[in-house]
Amino acid sequence: MSSKTKRICEKGHSYFKSSDCPTCPICEQERKPESGFLSLLSAPARRALENNGITSLETLSTYSEKELLTFHGLGPSSIPKLKEVLANNGLSFKKH
């Protein structure tokens, strides 16, 4: 088990991490949307979608569940949340 090391991000936030992940949890919390479908997701899942240019439900609906699950940071627990928000807006995932 690796021990946590103290780090300071470029904005000056001090935090501890045990992994090699460079993301500052304080910065990540500050940039979390207050509303919209991205606000329903964990930070890794949100970044996975954003890093792949998926910032709208219309864009999300052009992907299949299988395609989304290939994104680093987005796991099976995010799919039901995304499926529900798509359905509530008259949309669905692309069929395989």
C-alpha positions as a printed NumPy array, in Angstrom:
array([[  0.   ,   0.   ,   0.   ],
       [  1.455,   3.348,  -0.992],
       [  1.46 ,   6.206,   1.46 ],
       [ -0.102,   9.562,   0.73 ],
       [  2.15 ,  12.408,  -0.268],
       [  1.43 ,  16.077,   0.197],
       [  1.046,  18.024,  -3.022],
       [  0.33 ,  21.595,  -3.979],
       [ -1.473,  22.405,  -7.227],
       [ -0.728,  25.354,  -9.505],
       [ -3.485,  27.342,  -7.747],
       [ -1.804,  26.767,  -4.384],
       [ -4.211,  24.199,  -2.945],
       [ -2.569,  21.732,  -0.573],
       [ -3.814,  18.124,  -0.657],
       [ -2.674,  14.535,  -0.121],
       [ -2.742,  11.759,  -2.731],
       [ -1.605,   8.146,  -2.753],
       [ -1.872,   7.693,  -6.532],
       [ -0.016,   9.253,  -9.458],
       [ -3.182,  11.117, -10.496],
       [ -2.239,  14.788, -10.935],
       [ -5.786,  16.128, -10.437],
       [ -6.266,  18.453,  -7.478],
       [ -9.449,  17.406,  -5.639],
       [-10.065,  20.979,  -4.455],
       [ -9.888,  22.405,  -7.986],
       [-12.086,  19.56 ,  -9.208],
       [-14.739,  20.311,  -6.58 ],
       [-14.647,  24.017,  -7.472],
       [-15.302,  23.318, -11.147],
       [-18.115,  20.795, -10.613],
       [-21.275,  22.039, -12.359],
       [-24.192,  22.899, -10.081],
       [-26.754,  21.653, -12.582],
       [-27.048,  19.663, -15.771],
       [-26.246,  16.033, -16.431],
       [-22.512,  16.426, -15.745],
       [-23.327,  17.455, -12.157],
       [-24.739,  13.952, -11.539],
       [-21.429,  12.215, -12.193],
       [-18.269,  11.567, -10.241],
       [-15.278,  13.726, -11.157],
       [-13.519,  10.938, -13.124],
       [-16.669,  10.16 , -15.132],
       [-17.296,  13.857, -15.78 ],
       [-13.708,  14.35 , -16.979],
       [-13.998,  11.254, -19.194],
       [-16.97 ,  12.768, -21.005],
       [-15.486,  16.268, -21.175],
       [-12.165,  14.954, -22.489],
       [-14.091,  13.261, -25.293],
       [-16.061,  16.398, -26.168],
       [-19.322,  15.234, -24.614],
       [-20.822,  18.249, -22.881],
       [-24.415,  18.061, -24.103],
       [-27.123,  15.406, -23.98 ],
       [-27.419,  15.592, -27.763],
       [-23.76 ,  14.659, -28.132],
       [-24.073,  11.978, -25.434],
       [-26.934,  10.374, -27.372],
       [-24.623,   9.768, -30.358],
       [-22.645,   7.217, -28.31 ],
       [-23.548,   3.667, -27.307],
       [-23.153,   2.41 , -23.744],
       [-20.361,   0.14 , -24.965],
       [-18.468,   3.082, -26.489],
       [-18.798,   5.154, -23.32 ],
       [-17.468,   2.326, -21.164],
       [-14.206,   2.409, -23.122],
       [-13.477,   5.906, -21.741],
       [-10.956,   5.936, -18.903],
       [-12.761,   7.097, -15.757],
       [-16.295,   6.206, -16.802],
       [-17.575,   2.977, -15.307],
       [-20.777,   0.935, -15.272],
       [-22.236,   2.829, -12.304],
       [-22.512,   5.99 , -14.437],
       [-24.595,   4.368, -17.181],
       [-27.961,   4.214, -15.301],
       [-27.666,   7.906, -14.336],
       [-26.897,   8.874, -17.91 ],
       [-29.644,   6.621, -19.31 ],
       [-32.211,   8.204, -16.974],
       [-31.282,  11.788, -17.81 ],
       [-31.35 ,  10.97 , -21.54 ],
       [-34.812,   9.364, -21.19 ],
       [-36.103,  12.361, -19.209],
       [-35.126,  14.515, -22.181],
       [-36.589,  12.244, -24.881],
       [-33.216,  10.835, -25.895],
       [-31.39 ,   7.507, -25.625],
       [-27.984,   5.993, -26.21 ],
       [-27.036,   5.047, -29.76 ],
       [-27.879,   1.434, -30.46 ],
       [-24.848,  -0.85 , -30.935]])
